[in-house]
Amino acid sequence: MDFLELAGKRILIFGVANRKSVAYQSGKVLEEAGAEVIYIVRSDTRKESLKNLLKQAPTYVCDVEHQQEIDQLHSEISQKYDTIHGLVHSIAFADYSAGWLPFHQTPRSAFLQAVDISCFSFIALSNAFSKLLDPEQGSVVTVSISTTRMAAENYGYMAPVKAALDSSVCFLSKSFSNFSKVRFNAVCPGLLKTSASAGIPGYVDSYLFAEKATLRKEAVQTKEVADTIAFLMSPRSSGITSQGIVIDAGMGTNYFDKEIVAEDT
């Protein structure tokens, strides 16, 4: 039974880096649901390294930091496919090479690059594929974070960047509503165990704390985020747009968990 009504739906997925990626896990769930998944990766080197993982799935290259590559990708996709039913944007980048710095010392170049790759690419890709997305049932989903109001020092300037991404979901929803019913949403997970997160200073300690703070005392799994993305791609979620779906296993309601409080008293 095709409960999610995803069989035969054609979905672009941006951002696979390896087996642990949200993008990869999402692709697997969507493929299991019968969708035709088209992967877009950052470079030819990345494409080669993922050849065994992605197997026979169609895979294209696009570095979203460069508009000409986005334009080229659109040209290649539109020549082969007449309709895209969904787009998953799982792209984020932050240059922490300067080490941990107080937020007010954030390097201008690092902040602007992070906004460009992590946020503006979502707008640019949506614009590029605006005429190819199914105007009746198209769905676009990006990956944000569970809250941008928690000032985690080690996450630094990426929280304001994700806040811009969250706002872009709303503005894209409104903008596209002038000519289509394409839906825009974000999945907003708590801390995940991914390769990308390993580059954040002090992430392991934050991850372990977040796990304690969940109601179930178990961290959010990447598969759980992928399952939510699949639902948002599905016509079954047709009434949901311009939203951020938080996936944090109750962490946001449990900061005063008695066990955590007892450890600090």
C-alpha positions as CSV (number, residue, x, y, z in Angstrom):
1,M,0.0,0.0,0.0
2,D,1.4,3.4,-1.0
3,F,0.2,5.2,2.1
4,L,2.5,8.2,1.6
5,E,1.5,8.5,-2.1
6,L,5.1,8.9,-3.0
7,A,5.4,6.1,-5.6
8,G,6.7,7.6,-8.9
9,K,7.3,11.1,-7.3
10,R,10.6,12.6,-8.5
11,I,12.6,14.3,-5.8
12,L,15.9,16.2,-5.8
13,I,18.1,15.8,-2.7
14,F,21.0,18.2,-2.1
15,G,23.7,17.6,0.4
16,V,24.8,14.0,0.7
17,A,28.2,13.7,2.1
18,N,28.3,10.2,3.4
19,R,26.1,7.4,5.0
20,K,25.5,9.5,8.1
21,S,24.1,12.5,6.2
22,V,20.5,13.6,6.7
23,A,20.3,13.8,3.0
24,Y,21.4,10.2,2.4
25,Q,19.0,8.8,5.1
26,S,16.2,10.9,3.6
27,G,16.9,9.5,0.1
28,K,16.8,5.9,1.4
29,V,13.4,6.5,3.1
30,L,12.0,8.1,0.0
31,E,13.3,5.3,-2.2
32,E,11.7,2.7,0.1
33,A,8.4,4.6,-0.3
34,G,8.7,4.3,-4.1
35,A,10.0,7.8,-5.0
36,E,12.5,8.4,-7.8
37,V,15.4,10.1,-6.0
38,I,17.9,12.3,-7.8
39,Y,21.0,13.2,-5.8
40,I,23.0,16.4,-6.2
41,V,26.4,16.6,-4.5
42,R,29.0,19.3,-4.2
43,S,31.9,18.1,-6.4
44,D,33.1,15.5,-8.8
45,T,35.3,14.2,-6.0
46,R,32.3,13.7,-3.7
47,K,30.4,12.1,-6.5
48,E,33.2,9.6,-7.1
49,S,33.5,8.8,-3.3
50,L,29.7,8.1,-3.1
51,K,29.5,5.9,-6.2
52,N,29.2,2.7,-4.2
53,L,26.8,4.2,-1.7
54,L,24.4,5.7,-4.1
55,K,24.7,2.8,-6.6
56,Q,22.7,3.4,-9.8
57,A,20.8,6.5,-8.6
58,P,21.1,9.5,-10.9
59,T,23.7,11.8,-9.4
60,Y,24.6,15.4,-10.5
61,V,27.2,17.9,-9.3
62,C,26.5,21.4,-8.2
63,D,28.4,23.7,-5.8
64,V,25.6,26.0,-4.7
65,E,28.1,28.7,-3.8
66,H,28.3,29.5,-7.5
67,Q,25.2,30.6,-9.4
68,Q,26.5,29.4,-12.7
69,E,26.6,25.9,-11.4
70,I,23.0,26.2,-10.2
71,D,22.0,27.4,-13.6
72,Q,23.9,24.5,-15.3
73,L,22.2,22.0,-13.0
74,H,18.8,23.4,-13.8
75,S,19.6,23.1,-17.5
76,E,20.7,19.5,-17.1
77,I,17.7,18.5,-15.0
78,S,15.1,20.2,-17.2
79,Q,16.5,18.6,-20.3
80,K,15.9,15.1,-18.8
81,Y,12.8,15.6,-16.6
82,D,9.6,17.6,-17.2
83,T,8.5,17.7,-13.6
84,I,10.0,17.6,-10.1
85,H,7.7,16.8,-7.3
86,G,10.0,17.7,-4.4
87,L,13.3,19.2,-3.3
88,V,15.3,18.5,-0.2
89,H,17.8,21.1,0.8
90,S,20.2,19.6,3.4
91,I,23.1,22.0,3.0
92,A,25.1,23.9,5.6
93,F,28.6,25.1,5.9
94,A,30.5,27.1,8.5
95,D,34.2,27.9,8.6
96,Y,35.4,27.2,12.1
97,S,39.1,27.2,11.1
98,A,39.7,30.3,13.3
99,G,38.7,28.2,16.3
100,W,36.1,29.1,18.9
101,L,35.6,32.9,19.1
102,P,33.1,35.0,21.1
103,F,30.1,35.8,18.9
104,H,30.9,39.5,18.6
105,Q,34.3,38.5,17.1
106,T,32.7,36.5,14.3
107,P,34.8,37.0,11.1
108,R,32.8,38.8,8.4
109,S,33.9,36.6,5.6
110,A,33.0,33.4,7.5
111,F,29.5,34.7,8.4
112,L,28.8,35.8,4.9
113,Q,30.0,32.6,3.4
114,A,27.8,30.6,5.8
115,V,24.7,32.7,4.9
116,D,25.4,32.2,1.2
117,I,25.9,28.4,1.4
118,S,23.5,27.5,4.2
119,C,20.6,30.0,3.6
120,F,20.8,31.8,0.2
121,S,21.3,28.5,-1.6
122,F,17.8,27.5,-0.5
123,I,16.4,30.6,-2.1
124,A,18.5,30.3,-5.2
125,L,17.6,26.6,-5.8
126,S,13.9,27.3,-5.2
127,N,14.0,30.0,-7.7
128,A,16.0,27.9,-10.3
129,F,13.4,25.1,-10.1
130,S,10.3,27.2,-9.6
131,K,8.9,26.3,-13.1
132,L,9.9,22.7,-12.8
133,L,8.3,22.0,-9.5
134,D,4.8,20.4,-9.6
135,P,2.6,23.5,-9.1
136,E,-0.2,21.5,-7.4
137,Q,1.7,19.1,-5.1
138,G,5.3,20.3,-5.1
139,S,7.1,20.3,-1.7
140,V,10.4,21.8,-0.7
141,V,12.0,21.0,2.6
142,T,15.2,22.4,4.3
143,V,17.0,21.3,7.4
144,S,17.3,23.8,10.2
145,I,17.8,23.3,14.0
146,S,15.5,22.8,16.9
147,T,15.9,26.4,18.2
148,T,17.8,29.5,17.1
149,R,17.0,31.2,20.4
150,M,19.3,29.1,22.5
151,A,22.7,30.8,22.5
152,A,25.0,27.8,22.4
153,E,28.5,29.4,22.4
154,N,30.2,26.7,20.4
155,Y,27.5,26.8,17.6
156,G,28.1,30.5,17.4
157,Y,27.1,32.4,14.3
158,M,25.4,29.4,12.7
159,A,22.3,30.0,14.8
160,P,21.6,33.4,13.3
161,V,22.3,31.9,9.9
162,K,19.7,29.2,10.6
163,A,17.3,31.9,11.8
164,A,17.6,33.5,8.4
165,L,16.9,30.1,6.8
166,D,13.8,29.7,9.0
167,S,12.5,33.1,7.9
168,S,13.2,32.2,4.3
169,V,10.8,29.3,4.6
170,C,8.0,31.7,5.3
171,F,8.9,34.2,2.6
172,L,9.3,31.5,0.0
173,S,5.9,30.0,0.9
174,K,4.3,33.4,0.5
175,S,6.2,34.2,-2.7
176,F,5.4,30.9,-4.4
177,S,1.7,31.1,-3.4
178,N,1.2,33.8,-6.0
179,F,1.5,31.2,-8.8
180,S,1.4,27.7,-7.3
181,K,0.6,25.5,-4.3
182,V,4.2,24.5,-3.7
183,R,4.8,24.0,0.0
184,F,7.9,25.1,1.9
185,N,8.8,23.7,5.3
186,A,11.8,23.1,7.5
187,V,12.6,20.1,9.7
188,C,14.3,21.3,12.9
189,P,16.1,18.5,14.7
190,G,17.9,18.5,18.0
191,L,21.6,17.5,18.1
192,L,22.5,14.7,15.6
193,K,25.4,12.4,15.3
194,T,26.6,13.3,11.8
195,S,30.0,13.9,10.2
196,A,29.2,17.6,9.7
197,S,28.5,18.1,13.4
198,A,31.9,16.7,14.2
199,G,33.4,19.9,12.9
200,I,31.7,22.0,15.6
201,P,34.0,22.8,18.5
202,G,32.9,21.0,21.7
203,Y,30.0,19.3,19.9
204,V,30.4,15.9,21.6
205,D,29.8,17.4,25.1
206,S,26.8,19.3,23.8
207,Y,25.4,16.1,22.2
208,L,25.7,14.1,25.4
209,F,24.0,16.9,27.4
210,A,21.2,17.1,24.8
211,E,20.7,13.3,25.1
212,K,20.2,13.6,28.8
213,A,17.7,16.4,28.3
214,T,15.4,14.5,26.0
215,L,12.3,13.0,27.7
216,R,13.3,9.5,26.6
217,K,17.0,9.9,27.5
218,E,17.9,9.0,24.0
219,A,19.3,11.3,21.3
220,V,17.4,12.1,18.1
221,Q,18.3,9.7,15.3
222,T,19.0,10.9,11.8
223,K,16.4,8.3,10.5
224,E,13.7,10.1,12.5
225,V,14.5,13.3,10.7
226,A,14.5,11.5,7.4
227,D,11.1,10.0,8.2
228,T,9.7,13.5,8.8
229,I,11.2,14.8,5.6
230,A,9.5,11.9,3.7
231,F,6.1,12.8,5.3
232,L,6.6,16.5,4.3
233,M,7.4,15.4,0.7
234,S,4.1,13.4,0.7
235,P,0.7,14.7,-0.4
236,R,-0.4,13.4,3.0
237,S,1.1,16.5,4.5
238,S,-0.7,18.8,2.1
239,G,-2.0,21.1,4.8
240,I,1.4,21.9,6.2
241,T,3.3,24.8,4.8
242,S,5.5,27.7,6.0
243,Q,6.3,25.6,9.2
244,G,9.3,24.4,11.1
245,I,8.7,20.9,12.5
246,V,10.8,20.4,15.7
247,I,12.3,16.9,16.2
248,D,14.0,17.0,19.5
249,A,12.4,14.1,21.5
250,G,11.0,16.6,24.0
251,M,14.3,18.3,24.9
252,G,12.8,21.8,24.6
253,T,10.4,21.1,27.4
254,N,12.8,19.3,29.7
255,Y,15.7,21.6,30.5
256,F,14.8,21.4,34.2
257,D,14.9,17.6,34.3
258,K,15.5,16.6,37.9
259,E,18.4,14.4,37.1
260,I,20.2,17.1,35.2
261,V,19.5,19.7,37.9
262,A,20.8,17.2,40.6
263,E,24.1,16.9,38.8
264,D,24.8,20.6,39.2
265,T,23.7,21.0,42.8
